[in-house]
């Protein structure tokens, strides 16, 4: 045997050894293992994949009873098949390698024709080929090639995505609610990109969204997508009233009823996906229901709130303390977002994926969302909740401030002729005290939720920095108003020690925030103002422990 032949035999023996070692690895992990073991030796990798193809199973879920895949090691065009990755409604997907340089791993989808090549199957395949060829987005699978096999079966070659289905990824990594929402926003970005190209996916579901090792989603399988571009419709109209090319659990009411399919159908499907991501269950569970009953529930039934549908044990997968805590997290904004996305009336649903994504982003930024209207009470609560993105070190100061707000008093004028004005000022002061007490309770809630937000996001998070900047702006405005607040006679409503204590505590919080944002000069100035106001209050007779403690903290900050 010559030297070249010996090297080839040695490499083949090594390839078989590697293939035997990873033969029992689950199908979706075999390629990763082969690539890791072969390092940069592409020829060795090709040999390993050949052996694995000979040992391949009919699918990644069949691990105990290996069976020969009839497509293993077959060559299709410039690609060599290794094993089957999965099956869809209109084709089978295989892992393959490009035989020419560069040796790229790809996914080959071969159209399945159970009744021969009829017109509908041909059009579906060509439609998917046209759709993917149009697209270039980081979260959408890429198309490399398309042709027919020697026996006439259409196929196309796509980017091979190593990853998990959406919900499996979220649960196996125990993503928090905030992390799940961030991942969902990436999916929204991809689907909105489709809609901007006048394409409706029509089959959005977790199985059609794979998440790679970097945590990025890939939307795939456009087999029943609807093109809204007339020049690509090939004379067809894709509306089916008797047959439903859909996935039942994720299909919109109009898909079930054979109605007009628009981008709102994808909004509904994404609503179902988000519902399942957050609660662990479908809005309408499939188990135990027949086709007709499920159709009736989707088209006519009332969907439950997400906060009332949390599956036992799902809280742990979301890193929540318990089911009640998760339900509380979903109540309010997220319930409203889910309900609007899942509305049976298309006109009441979110008009686009972009608007749905915007509401989620506003929720994450503690801004009022569109799904809950623009009421003053709701907008005020959201304004206050944005303040929770502070650091734990100032939580005690916030609580101290809430206690200090209740001491505001109004001095009565002893003169009889000014009694009416004094009573009016007393009424105003009482209203201000009630408002201060309400604000104190809200700030206590902010302080309690602060630690949880920091644990999840960290102080370097952009949203936290924005929230700190917002709080600085609001406090400065509050201080300006308190310093110039006057009664109808031009006199300060907050007079004497009460006014000085309120301003001093506000300056203490402002100093902490400025120090946090890196403005040391501004923080020092705020500490000085705090000390000056509190010293005036003490000189006027305020001997309270809270004032003394705040004074010590401010002096320490100078």
Secondary structure, DSSP 8 states (H G I E B T S, - for coil): --HHHHHHHHHHHHHHHHHHHHTTS-HHHHHHHHHHHHTT-HHHHHHHHHHHHHT--SSTT--SS----TTTT-EETTEEEEEEEEEETTEEEEEEEESSSS--EEEEEEE--TTSS-HHHHHHHHHHHHHHHH---TTB--EEEEEE-TTS-EEEEEE----EEHHHHHHHTT--HHHHHHHHHHHHHHHHHHHHTTEE-----GGGEEE-TTS-EEE---TT-EE--GGGSTT-----SSS--S-GGG--HHHHHT----HHHHHHHHHHHHHHHHHSS-SS--TT--HHHHHHHHHHS----GGG---TTHHHHTT-SSHHHHHHHHTTHHHHHHHHHT-SSGGGS-SSHHHHHHHHHHHHTT---GGG---HHHHHHHHHHGGG-S-GGGHHHHHHHHHHGGG--------GGGHHHHHHHHHHHHHHHHHHHHHHHHHHHHHHHHHHHHHHH-TT-HHHHHHHHHHHHHHHHHHHHHHH---TTS--SS-HHHHHHHHHHHHHHHHHHHHHTT-HHHHHHHHHHHHHHHHHHHHTT---HHHHHHHHHHHHH-
